[in-house]
């Protein structure tokens, strides 16, 4: 299996993702510059965190027009796996690959800290090696992580089991204080209808080594790799 990591001007978590795929997952991985359009030969695409185009206009709003994104849409439409982390989640929403939007944090400040998220669904290529109700400790680093959507979209997400992660306290409770950015219903990550595209605001790639404070994010990538291995 072979992974690709899309790099935009302003991406800064691309090397973190590369490290996890190459060292922990142990699979080939390439950087894909945002002007490239050829994704043939890849089994999964990761859109990493950072500040694409400096977050000018709106987080992810300019990156959606990069040439590579048309290829990512085609890649996803063919049933291939796409994972967007933080700014990558924002870009996927802006590009229409995921519903809703990520707007300014409720407190209007950039937040950089470890948070807890509860696994809501294991029915995805990205979480099948986890258990529903598991609490993962992972870092966030964003100013625009407040997930919003209209009522119809929210109803669809709930009905189709597409809410993958929710912010919670260490005991898995959805308390007001455990929602760092004010996201609707504590939503921290969702997937598309076909379940092959997922976006989340916390950084699993920064939570794969105990030395960095947590290794709870490792199973996200193990699930992804396991899905691909089973397909092969």
For each residue, the residues with C-beta under 8 A, 3 or more apart:
1: 27 28 43 44 225 228 229 232
2: 27 28 29 30 41 42 43
3: 21 25 27 28 29 30 42 43 44 45 46
4: 29 30 31 32 39 42 44 45 46
5: 14 17 18 21 29 30 31 32 45 46 47 48
6: 11 14 32 34 45 46 47 48 68 72 88
7: 11 14 31 32 33 34 48
8: 11 34 50 52 53 63 66 91
9: 34 52 53 54
10: 50 51 52 53 54 55
11: 6 7 8 14 48 49 50 51 52 87
12: 49 50 51
13: 16 17 48 49 50 85 86 87 203 205 206
14: 5 6 7 11 17 18 31 48 50
15: 18 19
16: 13 19 20 48 49 203 205 206
17: 5 13 14 20 21 29 46 48 85 205
18: 5 14 15 21 22 29 31
19: 15 16 22 23 24 205
20: 16 17 23 24 25 205 208 218 221
21: 3 5 17 18 24 25 27 29 46 221
22: 18 19 25 26 27 28 29
23: 19 20 26
24: 19 20 21 208 218 221
25: 3 20 21 22 221 222 224 225
26: 22 23
27: 1 2 3 21 22 225
28: 1 2 3 22
29: 2 3 4 5 17 18 21 22
30: 2 3 4 5 42
31: 4 5 7 14 18
32: 4 5 6 7 36 39 45 68
33: 7 36 68
34: 6 7 8 9 63 66 67 68
35: 66 67 68
36: 32 33 67 68 71
37: 67 68 70 71
38: 71
39: 4 32 42 45 68 71 72 74 75
40:
41: 2
42: 2 3 4 30 39 45 75 80
43: 1 2 3 80 81 228 231
44: 1 3 4 80 81 82 83 224 228
45: 3 4 5 6 32 39 42 72 75 80 81 82 83
46: 3 4 5 6 17 21 82 83 84 85 88
47: 5 6 72 82 83 84 85 87 88 91 92
48: 5 6 7 11 13 14 16 17 85 86 87 88 205
49: 11 12 13 16 85 86 87 88 141 142 203
50: 8 10 11 12 13 14 86 87
51: 10 11 12 54 55 59 87
52: 8 9 10 11 55 59 60 62 63 87 91
53: 8 9 10 56 57 62 63
54: 9 10 51
55: 10 51 52 58 59 60 87 143 144
56: 53 62
57: 53 61 62
58: 55 61 94 144
59: 51 52 55 87 90 94 102 142 143 144
60: 52 55 63 64 87 90 91 92 93 94 95 102
61: 57 58 64 94
62: 52 53 56 57 65 66
63: 8 34 52 53 60 66 69 87 91 94
64: 60 61 69 91 94 95
65: 62 69
66: 8 34 35 62 63 69
67: 34 35 36 37 70 71
68: 6 32 33 34 35 36 37 39 71 72
69: 63 64 65 66 72 73 91 95
70: 37 67 73 74
71: 36 37 38 39 67 68 74 75
72: 6 39 45 47 68 69 75 76 82 95 97
73: 69 70 76 77 95 96 97
74: 39 70 71 77 78
75: 39 42 45 71 72 78 80 82
76: 72 73 79 80 82 97 192 194 196 197
77: 73 74
78: 74 75
79: 76 194 196
80: 42 43 44 45 75 76 196
81: 43 44 45 125 126 196 197 224 227 228
82: 44 45 46 47 72 75 76 92 97 196 197 198
83: 44 45 46 47 88 126 197 198 199 220 224
84: 46 47 88 89 90 91 92 97 98 197 198 199 200
85: 13 17 46 47 48 49 88 89 199 200 203 204 205
86: 13 48 49 50 89 90 140 141 142 145 200 201 202 203
87: 11 13 47 48 49 50 51 52 55 59 60 63 90 91 142
88: 6 46 47 48 49 83 84 85 91 92 199
89: 84 85 86 92 93 98 102 189 199 200 201
90: 59 60 84 86 87 93 94 102 144 199
91: 8 47 52 60 63 64 69 84 87 88 94 95
92: 47 60 82 84 88 89 95 97 98 197 199
93: 60 89 90 96 97 98 99 100 101 102 199
94: 58 59 60 61 63 64 90 91 101
95: 60 64 69 72 73 91 92
96: 73 93
97: 72 73 76 82 84 92 93 192 197
98: 84 89 92 93 190 191 192 197 199
99: 93 149 153 156 157 190
100: 93 147 148 149 153 190
101: 93 94 147 148 149
102: 59 60 89 90 93 142 144 145 146 147 148 201
103: 144 146 148
104: 108 143 144 146
105: 108 109 110 111 142 143 144 145 146 180 181 182
106: 146 181 182
107: 111 181 182
108: 104 105
109: 105 143
110: 105 141 142 143
111: 105 107 140 141 142 143 145 180 181
112: 139 140 141
113: 139 140 180
114: 137 138 139 140 213 214
115: 137 138 139 140 167 178 180 188 202
116: 135 136 137 167 168 169 170 172 178
117: 135 136 138 165 166 167 168 188 189 200 202
118: 133 134 135 136 165 166 167 168 172 174
119: 122 127 130 131 132 133 134 135 136 164 165
120: 132 161 163 164 165 166
121: 124 127 132 161 162 163 164 191
122: 119 127 128 130 131 132
123: 127 128 161 195
124: 121 127 128 164 191 195 198 223
125: 81 128 195 196 198 223 224 227
126: 81 83 164 191 198 220 223 224 227
127: 119 121 122 123 124 130 164 219 220 223
128: 122 123 124 125 223 226 227
129: 219 222 223 226
130: 119 122 127 134 136 219 220 223
131: 119 122 134
132: 119 120 121 122
133: 118 119 172
134: 118 119 130 131
135: 116 117 118 119 168 170 171 172
136: 116 117 118 119 130 165 202 204 207 214 216 217
137: 114 115 116 170 207 213 214 216
138: 114 115 117 202 203 204 206 207 214 216 217
139: 112 113 114 115 202 203 206 207 213 214
140: 86 111 112 113 114 115 145 180 181 201 202 203
141: 49 86 110 111 112 203
142: 49 59 86 87 102 105 110 111 145 181 201
143: 55 59 104 105 109 110 111
144: 55 58 59 90 102 103 104 105
145: 86 102 105 111 140 142 180 181 183 201
146: 102 103 104 105 106 181 182 183
147: 100 101 102 181 183 184 187 188 190 201
148: 100 101 102 103 183 184
149: 99 100 101 153 154 157 184
150: 153 154
151: 154 155
152: 155 156
153: 99 100 149 150 156 157
154: 149 150 151 157 158 184 185
155: 151 152 158 159
156: 99 152 153 159 160 162
157: 99 149 153 154 160 162 163 187 190
158: 154 155 161 162 163
159: 155 156
160: 156 157 193
161: 120 121 123 158
162: 121 156 157 158 190 191 192 193 195
163: 120 121 157 158 166 185 187 189 190
164: 119 120 121 124 126 127 189 190 191 198 200
165: 117 118 119 120 136 187 188 189 200 202
166: 117 118 120 163 174 185 186 187 188
167: 115 116 117 118 174 178 179 180 183 186 187 188
168: 116 117 118 135 171 172 173 174 175 178 186
169: 116 172 173 174 175 177 178
170: 116 135 137
171: 135 168
172: 116 118 133 135 168 169
173: 168 169 178
174: 118 166 167 168 169 178 179 186
175: 168 169 178 179
176: 179
177: 169
178: 115 116 167 168 169 173 174 175 186
179: 167 174 175 176 182 183 186
180: 105 111 113 115 140 145 167
181: 105 106 107 111 140 142 145 146 147 201
182: 105 106 107 146 179
183: 145 146 147 148 167 179 186 187 188 201
184: 147 148 149 154 187
185: 154 163 166
186: 166 167 168 174 178 179 183
187: 147 157 163 165 166 167 183 184 190
188: 115 117 147 165 166 167 183 200 201 202
189: 89 117 163 164 165 198 199 200 201 202
190: 98 99 100 147 157 162 163 164 187 198 199 200
191: 98 121 124 126 162 164 195 196 197 198 199
192: 76 97 98 162 195 196 197 198
193: 160 162
194: 76 79 197
195: 123 124 125 162 191 192 198
196: 76 79 80 81 82 125 191 192
197: 76 81 82 83 84 92 97 98 191 192 194
198: 82 83 84 124 125 126 164 189 190 191 192 195
199: 83 84 85 88 89 90 92 93 98 189 190 191
200: 84 85 86 89 117 164 165 188 189 190 204
201: 86 89 102 140 142 145 147 181 183 188 189
202: 86 115 117 136 138 139 140 165 188 189 207 217
203: 13 16 49 85 86 138 139 140 141 206 207 217
204: 85 136 138 200 207 208 216 217 218 220 221
205: 13 16 17 19 20 48 85 208 217 221
206: 13 16 138 139 203 212 217
207: 136 137 138 139 202 203 204 212 213 214 215 216 217 218
208: 20 24 204 205 212 215 217 218 221
209: 212 215
210: 213 214 215
211:
212: 206 207 208 209
213: 114 137 139 207 210
214: 114 136 137 138 139 207 210 217
215: 207 208 209 210 218
216: 136 137 138 204 207 219
217: 136 138 202 203 204 205 206 207 208 214 220 221
218: 20 24 204 207 208 215 221 222
219: 127 129 130 216 222 223
220: 83 126 127 130 204 217 223 224
221: 20 21 24 25 204 205 208 217 218 224 225
222: 25 129 218 219 225 226
223: 124 125 126 127 128 129 130 219 220 226 227
224: 25 44 81 83 125 126 220 221 227 228
225: 1 25 27 221 222 228 229
226: 128 129 222 223 229 230
227: 81 125 126 128 223 224 230 231
228: 1 43 44 81 224 225 231 232
229: 1 225 226 232
230: 226 227
231: 43 227 228
232: 1 228 229
